[in-house]
Amino acid sequence: MTFHLPSFLLGYTAGAGSVLLSRHLRPLLLELATAAYRFGDMVLARTAVKQEDLEDLLAEAKARARRAANGHANGQAPT
């Protein structure tokens, strides 16, 4: 196997360039990852709130249906 200087130089330059570039890209990647985690946390919090709202709505619907089944008009308790 023969030594091919242009290939060696290209490989060496690519390796050195990636090391130098990674030092500058790390803060950017860190900011992107932080933003992604913040967004994920926001989505999870909003999902939990909406799920709780849906559970409340379904519980109210179930209560109305059971009151209607017990003979109360329009699913409302007698006054």
C-alpha positions in Angstrom: 0.0 0.0 0.0 1.4 3.4 -1.0 1.3 6.5 1.0 -1.0 9.1 -0.6 0.0 12.5 0.8 -3.2 14.4 -0.5 -5.5 11.9 1.2 -3.4 12.1 4.4 -3.6 15.9 4.4 -7.3 15.9 3.7 -8.0 13.5 6.6 -5.7 15.4 9.0 -7.4 18.7 8.1 -10.8 17.2 8.5 -10.0 15.8 11.9 -8.4 19.0 13.1 -11.2 21.1 11.7 -13.8 19.0 13.5 -12.0 19.4 16.8 -11.8 23.2 16.4 -15.4 23.4 15.1 -16.8 21.3 18.0 -15.4 23.8 20.5 -17.4 26.6 18.9 -20.5 24.4 18.2 -20.8 23.1 21.7 -22.4 26.3 23.2 -24.8 26.5 20.3 -25.8 22.8 20.7 -26.2 23.4 24.5 -28.6 26.3 23.9 -30.6 24.3 21.4 -30.9 21.3 23.8 -31.9 23.7 26.6 -34.6 25.2 24.5 -35.8 21.8 23.5 -36.1 20.7 27.1 -37.9 23.9 28.1 -40.3 23.4 25.2 -40.9 19.8 26.2 -41.5 20.8 29.8 -44.0 23.4 28.7 -45.9 20.9 26.5 -46.1 18.4 29.4 -47.4 21.0 31.8 -50.0 22.2 29.4 -51.0 18.6 28.6 -51.5 17.9 32.3 -53.7 21.0 32.7 -55.8 20.0 29.7 -56.1 16.4 30.8 -57.4 17.7 34.2 -59.9 19.9 32.5 -61.1 16.9 30.4 -61.4 14.7 33.5 -63.5 17.5 35.2 -65.7 17.7 32.1 -66.3 14.0 32.0 -67.0 13.8 35.7 -69.6 16.5 35.4 -71.2 14.8 32.4 -71.3 11.5 34.3 -73.0 13.2 37.3 -75.6 14.8 35.0 -76.3 11.5 33.3 -76.8 9.7 36.6 -79.1 12.5 37.9 -81.1 12.2 34.6 -81.3 8.4 35.1 -82.7 9.0 38.6 -85.6 10.9 37.1 -84.6 14.5 37.5 -85.5 16.8 34.6 -82.7 17.9 32.3 -80.2 16.1 34.5 -80.4 18.9 37.1 -81.1 18.4 40.8 -84.6 19.5 42.0 -84.8 22.9 43.6 
